[in-house]
Amino acid sequence: MFVSFKRCCTQLYGEMASNIEYKTILIGAVIGLLIGTGASYVFGQSQIAGYKVEIDRLETENLELQSLQAQIEERDQQINDLELANEEKDLHISSLLSQIEGLELRLEGILSGMELVSFSIPSGVYHAPISINLSSSLEGGLVYYTTDGSEPSVYSDRYSGPIEIVRAGTTTIKAVVLKEELSSSISSASYTIDYEDMPLGEIGGLHYVYWDFGIDTFQSLNITIRIYDEPSFQDGLYFQMYQGFINDVGFYFGIQTDIYRPNVGSTGKGLIFSRWETRDLSNARPVDDGWTQSAGYEGDFIGIRKNYEWTTHTYRLKIAKVDTDNIGDWYGVWINDLDTGDVDYLGSIRFPRVESGRSGILNHGISWTELYYKKNRQTPIPSWHVSIKEITVDEGKSPEHATSNYSSIQNTDIYYDEVEGEIHFLMGHDVEREHSARLIY
């Protein structure tokens, strides 16, 4: 734009200068002609004066044009100076970019030789499961890790929370910090879990409480439980509310950590209710979001199941007769979350009709816990704390007696809080049995 302006002004100045020169010559010629031909003195003087005025005006315009030319040249110099300044800035920017690139290369070299991941627990031998936290001193860096001995990369697990080490033996954690194109050196720590003489991989029943309500049968049972914590491992745990007989047919119901669904497999936490002595699913009425099961691996049985995300709340479960037909009696199961007030229905199962004296839920049933499968056989019994706060039958009748017992699996305990009237079930690698099998009350 500056160049175009300069060119335009120069052209204009040239044209005007040429015009002034032409007029000056013409005026001189006319004056000579008038003098040479002897024109009158008065006329000649008048004309000459007019021409001098015109010459003075043109000379003034010429001075103005010279001033404009000087301004143009000054502006042109300024443009040249700006162009030189921009070239210097470009050279300066290019130099800065080269310096930054050099610093990045130096930083990459420094990071590649530094271990920037810290472990919350040092390498060593431990006799119980441990939880490892990872942290990085590189702000904005992401930590990736492995536990199988391979080298970590952006394709490895990204650290987002504590790493649980529960399996017996040695586990090595390798970790690296990545930020854009930068990568630290690999940090590692090794942990050996030695459970010493603690049994590993055991499954089966754990602890039991036998009830005596002082009556032969009843039509309903309510049990209030509390779940104090989540199980420490992802094993299969079952808290049976009551196992006994309805109309002389064995049954059980309760909560599990991982219930099975035919043709699907494990589905997570839920409720189950089963009876023996049949494979006929016409005797089962699940709710719409539940399902049935018929199998024979523990004797012929049928059952209804439903996913239910129980948690560390207090619950009241109920089993009661809901219907009767010409074949038998239908019993249903409910669960009430006392922390939220939510009530869920599991469904009902039919039990064959019997003589009136044996009809109903029989006395002397059991509440118990079971570890029914291990996700990792190289781990001990999981830690879990649950309790029975209250159990009643029919119109609120409490048991007259409660008796505790244990299986051969160690690291379990049952104790009774007389003040709260609460029976606690404890299990886990750090649980020592302080209370023997006994009459609780």
Buried (B, 14 or more C-beta within 10 A) or exposed (E): EBEEEBEEBBEEBEEBBEEBEEBBEEBEEEBEEBEEEEEEEEEBEEBBEEBEEBBEEBEEBBEEBEEBBEEBEEBBEEBEEEEEEEEEEEEEEEEEEEEEEEEEEEEBEEBEEBBBBBBEBEEEEEEBBBEBEBEBEBEEBBBBBBBEEEEBEEEBEEBEEEBBBBBBEEBBBBBBBBBEEBBBEBBBBBBBBEBEEBEBEBBEBBBBBBBEBEEEBBBBBBBBBBBEEBBBBBBBBBBBBBBBBBBEBBBBBBBBBBBBBEEEEEBEBBBBBBBBBBEEBEBBBBBEEBBBBBBEEEEBBBBBBBBBEBEEEBBBBBBBBBEEEEEBBBBBBBBBBBEEEEEBBBBBBBBBBBEEEEBBBBBEBBBBBBBBBBEEEEBBBBBBBBBBBBBBBBEEBBBEEBBBBBBEBBBBBBBBEEEEEBBBBBBBBEBEBEBEEEEBE
